[in-house]
């Protein structure tokens, strides 16, 4: 049996098939049309057809550990999940989403069980969790800065403005974000951010000394409470034995001083940019939380 599904957002209709007590649904590929049909017709129809079936989702956002290392950290917790609650690892560069899905008859009961499990998860990996659902690192940082009435800036080399783009993608970010210096050359690092020539000559642009001075310089020049700095070898060329492709130094300057950390990513330029951007944002988030 096939039933045509109306499409108020377009011309291609969906289709609802039933055979042997199994339902098959076909929808148009255009995302906003598919979402409209799913929301307006499919989900209500499924709930009406299966009134005693409840499905509850909750998604936790993590960064700082890859999927396999994260799985090892929470293995015992995952093994304790009842059979009707499933965990899905949804990785992307720099971020792993953990989605719990519970299926049963009583939505309220399932929600309480998931909430209890998530509370235990927070206790296991508090430093890795930065949000839930559709939250973003840049959005979380914005809320923290607004709550403290503080401001930030960015000083970027290898990321070329990617961190600034993330921050300014948040509506209202002008309330706490003052601006960015894309200091790709050593000349700009020195002239704009006041990085010491001797530090560049002795340690190179990709070093603890330089990123710390970049972050401090951004705070001074743009008159902010916080600043992130990034300098690295994005690749595919430019690496050495001492500093291979994927080496990135990230600095964070704040009210209590400056700190920095070295990261070793891979040899893919685009992915290195993404991972460095996420790592920098997460470092800033962690430092702001530590200062509260």
Secondary structure as GFF3:
##gff-version 3
##sequence-region A 1 292
A	DSSP	beta_strand	2	5	.	.	.	ID=ss1
A	DSSP	beta_strand	14	19	.	.	.	ID=ss2
A	DSSP	beta_strand	22	26	.	.	.	ID=ss3
A	DSSP	alpha_helix	31	37	.	.	.	ID=ss4
A	DSSP	pi_helix	38	42	.	.	.	ID=ss5
A	DSSP	alpha_helix	43	49	.	.	.	ID=ss6
A	DSSP	beta_strand	54	63	.	.	.	ID=ss7
A	DSSP	alpha_helix	67	73	.	.	.	ID=ss8
A	DSSP	alpha_helix	75	79	.	.	.	ID=ss9
A	DSSP	beta_strand	85	92	.	.	.	ID=ss10
A	DSSP	beta_strand	95	104	.	.	.	ID=ss11
A	DSSP	alpha_helix	107	124	.	.	.	ID=ss12
A	DSSP	beta_strand	129	132	.	.	.	ID=ss13
A	DSSP	alpha_helix	137	148	.	.	.	ID=ss14
A	DSSP	beta_strand	152	156	.	.	.	ID=ss15
A	DSSP	alpha_helix	162	168	.	.	.	ID=ss16
A	DSSP	three_ten_helix	173	175	.	.	.	ID=ss17
A	DSSP	beta_strand	177	182	.	.	.	ID=ss18
A	DSSP	alpha_helix	186	191	.	.	.	ID=ss19
A	DSSP	alpha_helix	197	203	.	.	.	ID=ss20
A	DSSP	alpha_helix	208	222	.	.	.	ID=ss21
A	DSSP	beta_strand	226	232	.	.	.	ID=ss22
A	DSSP	beta_strand	247	254	.	.	.	ID=ss23
A	DSSP	beta_strand	257	264	.	.	.	ID=ss24
A	DSSP	alpha_helix	269	291	.	.	.	ID=ss25
###
